[in-house]
């Protein structure tokens, strides 16, 4: 499976330009003796850098398998071989007299020396070996892309399932493995990312023990004693068979669950984006869906449809980045230089019927409230791109709600999540503060949005920054210059948004703040690079 997975991922990456974002191998079935490999890939409408994948499988029954070396450079293949044989003192695998198979299961296979894998109950040194290997591979320019651990019981031990709890504690008959995927081009020092330290944390639950779970830190210098905790909750599960019978899984090995996490050090902190849910299926046409939507989106029969931005839309998005550029900086840039230009690399457009429907209904209410009202504050984005501005103007109603596209800087992973869930008021102010109240902050300048943008250090969007282009119902705005919580003046109905005019106060930027989730519809996730 490891060999097949490596070849498939290499083909999809090099020929089709799909990027592996996750890969997991596990056991399943009542006895955990069946195998599966799950690979998640993503195509984002821009060509990824062609790269090679190497997979290393550590199995504590006494061997190591390596796949992907055929496509790697001879220098890397030699380095991996020397590390396993010289530093780990493993020997190349040779079939014994009882082995009849001749099929090729991997590129290279090694036998491990005695006590290479240590185990005390469910504790083991697989994590430490994983970090040792990852540290070595980083020196060769190979980045750790994915890692997962698994276990299964040898078939000869099935008759002992009646003593499962003692079985779990001793680890007798339990086969452990770690599957580790590396990606890179084989050049030493190809990216500073590979030099950053890694930390591996494993959660394991042991049903029937005094402690509900145990967490272990696997570090390069050795295995920590571990920590007992009661953070994990488990409940009995049943398996419904094809015959309609329910079989209790109480006491089965599948109840011993684990999660394995690898952390990479970065030299600055970043908030973690947590999505509170996923887009729901509307099951009816949303109110006044845009004419450029796909038919499933217009009918409301998909929860979300994400499509690549057209060539015309890419031009419009670049027009806004260029047309709202202003070479200013605030303390939010954290001392970094102001880019000379922000260049669109790719963009995705989201069609989310449920979010659009609530947005369109609020727009209709604002149109009725503001009918005939003049002297509304309009963002500069309306003058930057005629194409996007025309999308905010109805041929009969005009733009009575004062709708405009506004920008929100983010990182690529978070931007993709926000497309499907929009912004949440309960998370307002968690990232960049709340100078004008705990609301949803939008920028009219691409440079201000860029101050909040972050790049992904790895994965599909490594090195790219992200900005969300959002439709926003500006309506009647309260213009202010001094910091304070102006949210109540919006939520009580006097205003529809707040304009924090720091441009007038200190010569920097204006920010638009919203206190109703339905006033924002995130439409585009734009991935760009900075030109310095």
C-alpha positions as CSV (number, residue, x, y, z in Angstrom):
1,X,0.0,0.0,0.0
2,X,2.8,2.4,0.8
3,X,4.4,1.8,-2.5
4,X,1.2,2.2,-4.4
5,X,0.3,5.4,-2.5
6,X,3.7,6.9,-3.3
7,X,3.4,6.2,-7.0
8,X,-0.1,7.5,-7.1
9,X,0.7,10.8,-5.3
10,X,3.8,11.3,-7.5
11,X,1.7,10.9,-10.7
12,X,-1.0,13.2,-9.5
13,X,1.5,15.8,-8.5
14,X,3.7,15.8,-11.5
15,X,1.3,15.0,-14.3
16,X,-2.0,16.4,-13.1
17,X,-0.8,19.0,-10.6
18,X,-2.9,17.9,-7.7
19,X,-1.3,18.3,-4.3
20,X,-1.5,15.8,-1.5
21,X,-2.8,17.5,1.7
22,X,-3.3,14.4,3.9
23,X,-2.5,10.8,3.8
24,X,-3.5,8.2,6.4
25,X,-3.0,4.4,6.7
26,X,-5.0,2.5,9.2
27,X,-6.5,-0.9,10.1
28,X,-10.2,-1.6,10.3
29,X,-12.7,-4.4,10.9
30,X,-13.8,-6.0,14.1
31,X,-10.3,-7.4,14.7
32,X,-8.3,-4.6,13.1
33,X,-6.7,-7.0,10.7
34,X,-7.8,-5.3,7.4
35,X,-5.9,-2.5,5.9
36,X,-6.7,0.7,4.0
37,X,-4.9,3.8,2.7
38,X,-6.7,7.2,2.5
39,X,-5.3,10.0,0.5
40,X,-6.7,13.5,0.2
41,X,-5.6,15.6,-2.7
42,X,-6.6,19.1,-3.9
43,X,-6.5,20.9,-7.2
44,X,-6.4,24.7,-6.8
45,X,-6.1,25.8,-10.5
46,X,-2.5,26.8,-10.4
47,X,0.5,24.6,-11.1
48,X,2.3,23.3,-8.0
49,X,6.0,22.8,-8.0
50,X,6.7,19.3,-9.1
51,X,8.2,17.4,-6.3
52,X,9.1,13.9,-5.3
53,X,7.6,11.9,-2.4
54,X,9.4,9.4,-0.2
55,X,7.5,7.2,2.3
56,X,9.2,5.4,5.2
57,X,7.3,2.8,7.2
58,X,8.6,1.8,10.7
59,X,7.2,-1.5,11.8
60,X,8.1,-2.7,15.3
61,X,7.9,-6.4,14.3
62,X,11.5,-5.7,13.2
63,X,11.8,-3.9,9.9
64,X,11.7,-0.7,7.9
65,X,10.2,-0.2,4.4
66,X,11.1,2.7,2.1
67,X,9.2,3.7,-1.1
68,X,9.8,6.5,-3.6
69,X,13.5,6.3,-3.9
70,X,13.4,5.3,-7.5
71,X,12.1,8.8,-8.3
72,X,14.5,10.6,-5.9
73,X,18.0,11.6,-6.8
74,X,20.8,9.1,-6.3
75,X,22.3,11.4,-3.7
76,X,19.1,11.3,-1.5
77,X,18.7,7.6,-2.0
78,X,22.3,7.0,-0.9
79,X,21.9,9.3,2.1
80,X,18.7,7.6,3.3
81,X,20.4,4.2,2.9
82,X,23.5,5.3,4.8
83,X,21.4,6.8,7.6
84,X,19.4,3.6,8.1
85,X,22.3,1.3,7.9
86,X,25.1,3.3,9.6
87,X,23.3,5.5,12.2
88,X,20.4,3.1,12.9
89,X,22.6,0.0,12.3
90,X,20.0,-1.8,10.2
91,X,20.8,-4.4,7.6
92,X,19.2,-4.9,4.2
93,X,16.3,-7.3,4.3
94,X,16.7,-10.8,2.8
95,X,13.9,-13.3,2.5
96,X,14.2,-16.3,4.8
97,X,13.5,-19.8,3.7
98,X,9.9,-19.7,4.7
99,X,9.1,-16.6,2.5
100,X,7.8,-17.5,-0.9
101,X,6.6,-14.1,-2.1
102,X,8.5,-12.4,-5.0
103,X,6.3,-9.3,-5.5
104,X,7.9,-6.0,-4.9
105,X,6.3,-4.3,-1.9
106,X,8.7,-1.4,-1.6
107,X,11.9,0.1,-3.0
108,X,14.0,-1.0,-0.1
109,X,13.5,-3.0,3.1
110,X,15.7,-3.3,6.2
111,X,15.9,-5.5,9.3
112,X,16.2,-3.6,12.5
113,X,18.7,-4.5,15.2
114,X,17.6,-5.9,18.6
115,X,16.0,-3.3,20.9
116,X,15.7,-0.8,18.1
117,X,12.0,-0.5,18.9
118,X,11.2,-0.5,22.6
119,X,7.8,-1.0,24.1
120,X,6.4,-0.8,27.6
121,X,2.7,-1.6,27.4
122,X,1.4,0.8,24.7
123,X,4.3,3.1,25.2
124,X,6.9,2.8,22.4
125,X,9.8,4.6,20.7
126,X,8.3,4.8,17.3
127,X,7.7,8.5,17.8
128,X,11.3,9.1,18.8
129,X,12.5,7.2,15.7
130,X,10.2,9.3,13.6
131,X,11.7,12.6,14.9
132,X,15.2,11.2,14.4
133,X,14.4,10.4,10.7
134,X,12.7,13.7,10.1
135,X,15.6,15.6,11.5
136,X,18.0,13.8,9.2
137,X,15.7,14.3,6.2
138,X,15.4,18.0,6.8
139,X,19.1,18.3,6.4
140,X,18.7,16.8,3.0
141,X,16.0,19.3,2.0
142,X,13.1,17.0,2.6
143,X,10.0,18.3,4.5
144,X,7.8,16.1,6.7
145,X,4.5,16.2,4.9
146,X,2.4,13.7,6.9
147,X,2.8,11.1,9.6
148,X,0.4,8.6,11.2
149,X,0.7,5.7,13.6
150,X,-1.4,2.6,13.7
151,X,-1.6,-0.8,15.3
152,X,-3.1,-4.2,14.8
153,X,-3.3,-7.6,16.5
154,X,-1.6,-10.5,15.0
155,X,-4.1,-13.2,13.8
156,X,-2.6,-15.8,16.1
157,X,-3.6,-13.6,19.1
158,X,-7.3,-13.4,18.3
159,X,-8.2,-16.2,20.7
160,X,-7.0,-14.0,23.5
161,X,-9.6,-11.3,23.0
162,X,-11.4,-12.4,26.1
163,X,-8.5,-11.0,28.1
164,X,-8.4,-7.8,26.1
165,X,-7.7,-5.4,29.0
166,X,-4.6,-7.3,30.2
167,X,-3.7,-7.6,26.5
168,X,-3.9,-3.8,26.1
169,X,-1.7,-3.1,29.1
170,X,1.0,-5.5,28.2
171,X,1.1,-4.9,24.4
172,X,1.6,-8.6,23.9
173,X,0.7,-9.4,20.3
174,X,0.2,-5.8,19.3
175,X,2.0,-4.7,16.1
176,X,2.8,-1.0,15.9
177,X,3.9,1.1,12.9
178,X,4.5,4.6,11.8
179,X,4.1,5.7,8.3
180,X,6.0,8.9,7.4
181,X,5.8,10.9,4.2
182,X,8.4,13.3,3.1
183,X,8.3,15.8,0.2
184,X,11.1,17.7,-1.5
185,X,13.4,18.1,-4.5
186,X,16.5,16.5,-2.9
187,X,18.5,19.7,-2.7
188,X,20.2,20.5,0.6
189,X,18.8,23.5,2.3
190,X,16.0,24.0,-0.3
191,X,13.8,25.8,2.2
192,X,14.4,27.3,5.7
193,X,11.2,25.4,6.8
194,X,13.0,22.1,6.9
195,X,15.5,23.4,9.6
196,X,12.8,24.1,12.1
197,X,12.4,21.6,15.1
198,X,9.6,19.2,15.2
199,X,7.6,18.0,18.2
200,X,5.5,14.9,18.1
201,X,2.6,14.4,20.6
202,X,0.5,11.2,20.8
203,X,-2.8,10.8,22.6
204,X,-3.9,7.3,23.6
205,X,-7.0,6.1,25.3
206,X,-7.0,3.0,27.4
207,X,-10.5,1.8,28.2
208,X,-10.9,0.2,31.6
209,X,-7.9,1.9,33.1
210,X,-8.0,4.3,36.1
211,X,-6.9,7.1,33.9
212,X,-9.2,7.8,30.9
213,X,-6.2,8.6,28.6
214,X,-2.5,9.2,28.4
215,X,-0.5,11.6,26.4
216,X,3.1,11.0,25.5
217,X,5.8,13.4,24.2
218,X,8.2,11.7,21.9
219,X,11.4,13.8,21.7
220,X,14.8,13.3,20.1
221,X,16.6,12.8,23.4
222,X,14.2,10.0,24.6
223,X,10.7,9.2,25.6
224,X,9.1,11.2,28.3
225,X,7.4,9.5,31.2
226,X,4.0,10.5,29.8
227,X,1.1,12.2,31.5
228,X,-2.1,10.7,32.8
229,X,-5.2,12.8,32.2
230,X,-9.0,12.6,32.1
231,X,-9.5,14.8,29.1
232,X,-10.7,12.1,26.8
233,X,-14.3,10.7,26.8
234,X,-15.4,7.4,25.4
235,X,-18.6,5.6,25.1
236,X,-19.7,2.1,24.1
237,X,-20.1,1.6,20.4
238,X,-22.1,-1.0,18.4
239,X,-21.4,-2.3,15.0
240,X,-24.5,-3.0,12.8
241,X,-23.9,-6.1,10.6
242,X,-25.4,-6.6,7.2
243,X,-27.9,-9.0,8.7
244,X,-29.4,-6.2,10.8
245,X,-27.9,-7.4,14.0
246,X,-26.0,-5.1,16.4
247,X,-22.8,-6.4,17.8
248,X,-21.4,-4.8,21.0
249,X,-17.8,-3.6,20.6
250,X,-17.2,-3.4,24.3
251,X,-13.8,-4.8,25.0
252,X,-12.7,-4.9,21.4
253,X,-9.3,-3.5,20.4
254,X,-11.0,-0.8,18.3
255,X,-11.9,1.0,21.5
256,X,-8.3,1.8,22.2
257,X,-8.1,5.0,20.2
258,X,-5.2,7.3,19.5
259,X,-4.3,10.5,17.7
260,X,-0.9,11.5,16.6
261,X,0.1,15.2,16.0
262,X,3.4,16.7,14.7
263,X,4.1,20.3,15.4
264,X,6.7,22.4,13.5
265,X,8.3,25.4,15.3
266,X,7.7,28.8,13.8
267,X,9.4,32.0,14.9
268,X,6.2,34.0,15.5
269,X,2.8,33.1,16.9
270,X,-0.4,32.8,14.9
271,X,-3.9,32.4,16.0
272,X,-5.6,29.1,15.2
273,X,-8.7,29.4,13.1
274,X,-11.5,27.2,14.4
275,X,-14.5,26.6,12.1
276,X,-17.8,26.4,14.1
277,X,-19.4,24.3,11.4
278,X,-19.9,23.6,7.8
279,X,-22.2,25.0,5.1
280,X,-25.7,23.5,5.2
281,X,-27.9,22.5,2.3
282,X,-30.6,25.1,1.6
283,X,-32.7,22.8,-0.6
284,X,-34.3,25.7,-2.4
285,X,-33.1,28.6,-4.7
286,X,-31.5,31.3,-2.6
287,X,-32.9,34.8,-2.9
288,X,-31.6,36.6,-6.0
289,X,-28.5,34.4,-6.6
290,X,-25.9,36.0,-8.9
291,X,-26.4,35.2,-12.6
292,X,-22.8,33.9,-12.9
293,X,-23.4,31.1,-10.4
294,X,-23.5,27.5,-11.5
295,X,-26.9,25.8,-11.9
296,X,-26.6,23.6,-8.7
297,X,-25.8,26.8,-6.7
298,X,-28.7,28.7,-8.1
299,X,-31.0,25.8,-7.2
300,X,-29.7,25.6,-3.7
301,X,-29.0,21.9,-4.1
302,X,-25.4,22.1,-3.0
303,X,-24.1,23.2,0.4
304,X,-21.1,24.9,-1.3
305,X,-19.7,25.0,-4.8
306,X,-16.1,26.3,-5.0
307,X,-15.0,27.1,-8.6
308,X,-11.8,28.6,-10.0
309,X,-12.1,32.4,-10.7
310,X,-12.4,33.1,-14.4
311,X,-9.8,35.0,-16.3
312,X,-12.0,38.1,-16.3
313,X,-12.5,37.8,-12.5
314,X,-8.7,37.5,-12.0
315,X,-8.3,40.8,-13.9
316,X,-10.9,42.4,-11.6
317,X,-9.3,41.1,-8.5
318,X,-5.9,42.4,-9.5
319,X,-7.5,45.8,-10.4
320,X,-8.6,46.1,-6.8
321,X,-5.3,45.1,-5.3
322,X,-3.6,47.7,-7.6
323,X,-6.2,50.4,-7.4
324,X,-6.4,50.5,-3.6
325,X,-2.7,50.3,-3.0
326,X,-1.2,52.9,-0.6
327,X,2.4,52.7,0.6
328,X,1.6,53.2,4.3
329,X,2.2,51.0,7.3
330,X,0.8,50.6,10.8
331,X,1.9,48.7,13.8
332,X,-0.1,45.7,12.6
333,X,2.7,45.1,10.0
334,X,5.0,44.3,12.9
335,X,8.0,46.1,11.4
336,X,7.9,44.2,8.1
337,X,8.5,46.2,4.8
338,X,5.5,47.3,2.7
339,X,5.4,45.3,-0.5
340,X,5.7,47.3,-3.8
341,X,2.9,45.2,-5.3
342,X,0.6,42.3,-4.5
343,X,0.3,39.9,-7.4
344,X,-2.6,37.5,-7.8
345,X,-1.5,33.9,-8.3
346,X,-4.9,32.2,-8.2
347,X,-8.4,32.7,-6.8
348,X,-11.4,30.6,-5.9
349,X,-15.0,31.7,-5.9
350,X,-17.5,30.3,-3.4
351,X,-21.2,29.7,-4.1
352,X,-22.8,29.0,-0.7
353,X,-26.6,29.2,-1.1
354,X,-27.4,29.4,2.6
355,X,-25.0,32.2,3.4
356,X,-26.0,34.1,0.2
357,X,-29.7,33.8,1.1
358,X,-29.3,35.4,4.5
359,X,-27.1,38.1,3.0
360,X,-29.6,38.8,0.2
361,X,-32.4,39.1,2.7
362,X,-30.5,41.6,4.8
363,X,-29.6,43.5,1.7
364,X,-33.3,43.8,0.8
365,X,-34.1,45.2,4.3
366,X,-31.3,47.8,4.0
367,X,-32.6,48.8,0.6
368,X,-36.0,49.6,2.1
369,X,-34.5,51.4,5.1
370,X,-32.1,53.5,3.0
371,X,-34.4,54.2,0.0
372,X,-33.6,57.7,-1.2
373,X,-30.9,58.4,1.4
374,X,-27.8,60.2,0.1
375,X,-24.3,61.1,1.3
376,X,-23.4,57.5,2.3
377,X,-19.8,56.6,2.9
378,X,-18.5,54.6,0.0
379,X,-15.3,52.4,0.0
380,X,-12.6,53.2,-2.5
381,X,-12.9,49.7,-3.8
382,X,-16.0,50.8,-5.8
383,X,-13.8,53.0,-7.9
384,X,-11.0,50.4,-8.4
385,X,-12.7,47.8,-10.6
386,X,-15.7,48.6,-12.8
387,X,-16.4,44.9,-13.3
388,X,-16.8,44.2,-9.6
389,X,-18.7,47.4,-9.0
390,X,-21.3,46.5,-11.6
391,X,-22.0,43.3,-9.6
392,X,-23.1,45.5,-6.7
393,X,-25.5,47.6,-8.8
394,X,-28.9,46.2,-9.7
395,X,-30.3,47.5,-13.0
396,X,-33.6,48.5,-11.3
397,X,-32.7,49.2,-7.7
398,X,-29.2,50.6,-8.2
399,X,-27.1,50.2,-5.1
400,X,-29.5,51.4,-2.4
401,X,-27.9,49.2,0.3
402,X,-24.4,50.7,-0.3
403,X,-23.0,47.3,-1.2
404,X,-19.2,47.1,-1.9
405,X,-16.4,44.6,-2.1
406,X,-14.1,44.8,1.0
407,X,-11.0,42.9,1.9
408,X,-9.9,40.7,4.8
409,X,-6.3,39.5,5.1
410,X,-5.8,35.9,6.2
411,X,-3.8,32.8,5.6
412,X,-4.7,30.4,2.8
413,X,-6.0,27.6,5.0
414,X,-8.2,29.9,7.1
415,X,-9.5,31.7,4.0
416,X,-10.7,28.4,2.5
417,X,-12.6,27.6,5.8
418,X,-14.2,31.1,6.0
419,X,-15.6,30.7,2.5
420,X,-17.9,28.0,3.7
421,X,-18.8,29.3,7.1
422,X,-18.3,33.1,6.9
423,X,-17.2,35.1,9.9
424,X,-18.5,34.5,13.4
425,X,-19.2,37.3,15.9
426,X,-18.2,35.1,18.8
427,X,-14.6,35.1,17.4
428,X,-14.6,38.8,16.6
429,X,-11.5,40.6,17.8
430,X,-9.6,37.4,18.6
431,X,-7.0,38.0,15.9
432,X,-6.1,41.6,15.5
433,X,-7.8,43.3,18.4
434,X,-11.0,45.4,18.4
435,X,-10.1,49.1,18.3
436,X,-13.7,50.1,17.4
437,X,-15.5,47.3,19.1
438,X,-15.7,43.5,18.8
439,X,-16.9,43.2,15.2
440,X,-15.8,41.9,11.8
441,X,-13.1,44.1,10.4
442,X,-12.7,44.8,6.7
443,X,-10.2,46.9,4.7
444,X,-10.7,49.1,1.7
445,X,-7.0,49.1,1.0
446,X,-5.1,46.1,-0.2
447,X,-2.1,47.1,1.8
448,X,-4.1,47.3,5.0
449,X,-5.5,43.8,4.3
450,X,-2.0,42.6,3.6
451,X,-0.9,43.6,7.1
452,X,-3.2,40.9,8.5
453,X,-2.3,38.3,5.9
454,X,-0.1,35.4,6.6
455,X,1.5,32.7,4.5
456,X,1.2,29.0,4.9
457,X,4.6,27.6,5.8
458,X,3.8,24.2,4.2
459,X,1.1,22.4,2.2
460,X,-0.7,23.4,-1.0
461,X,-0.3,27.1,-0.5
462,X,3.3,27.3,0.9
463,X,4.7,30.8,0.5
464,X,1.4,32.3,-0.7
465,X,-0.6,34.9,1.2
466,X,-4.4,35.1,1.2
467,X,-7.0,37.9,1.1
468,X,-10.8,37.4,1.2
469,X,-12.8,39.5,-1.2
470,X,-16.2,39.9,0.6
471,X,-19.4,41.5,-0.5
472,X,-20.3,43.8,2.4
473,X,-23.5,45.8,3.2
474,X,-22.0,49.1,4.3
475,X,-25.3,50.9,4.5
476,X,-25.4,53.9,6.8
477,X,-22.0,54.2,8.5
478,X,-20.9,55.9,11.7
479,X,-17.6,57.6,11.0
480,X,-15.3,57.8,14.0
481,X,-11.6,58.5,14.6
482,X,-11.1,57.6,18.2
483,X,-11.0,54.0,19.6
484,X,-14.1,52.9,21.5
485,X,-16.8,50.2,21.4
486,X,-19.3,51.5,18.8
487,X,-21.0,48.1,18.4
488,X,-24.2,49.1,20.3
489,X,-24.8,52.0,18.0
490,X,-25.0,49.5,15.1
491,X,-26.9,46.7,16.8
492,X,-29.6,49.1,18.0
493,X,-30.4,50.0,14.5
494,X,-29.1,53.6,14.2
495,X,-26.3,52.6,11.8
496,X,-25.3,49.6,9.8
497,X,-21.5,49.7,10.0
498,X,-18.7,51.7,11.6
499,X,-15.9,53.4,9.6
500,X,-12.8,53.7,11.7
501,X,-11.2,56.6,10.0
502,X,-7.5,56.4,11.0
503,X,-6.7,57.9,7.6
504,X,-8.1,61.2,8.9
505,X,-6.7,60.8,12.4
506,X,-3.1,59.7,11.7
507,X,-2.9,59.4,7.9
508,X,-3.0,55.6,7.5
509,X,-6.2,53.7,6.5
510,X,-9.9,53.5,7.0
511,X,-11.4,50.2,8.3
512,X,-15.0,49.1,8.0
513,X,-16.4,47.3,11.0
514,X,-19.6,45.1,10.9
515,X,-21.6,43.7,13.8
516,X,-24.0,41.5,12.0
517,X,-22.7,38.2,10.5
518,X,-25.3,38.4,7.6
519,X,-23.8,41.8,6.5
520,X,-20.8,39.9,5.0
521,X,-20.7,37.4,2.2
522,X,-17.2,36.0,1.6
523,X,-17.0,35.4,-2.2
524,X,-13.4,35.1,-3.3
525,X,-10.3,33.5,-1.7
526,X,-7.4,35.2,-3.5
527,X,-3.9,33.8,-3.2
528,X,-1.1,36.2,-4.0
529,X,2.6,36.8,-3.6
530,X,4.3,39.9,-2.3
531,X,6.8,41.8,-4.5
532,X,9.3,43.7,-2.4
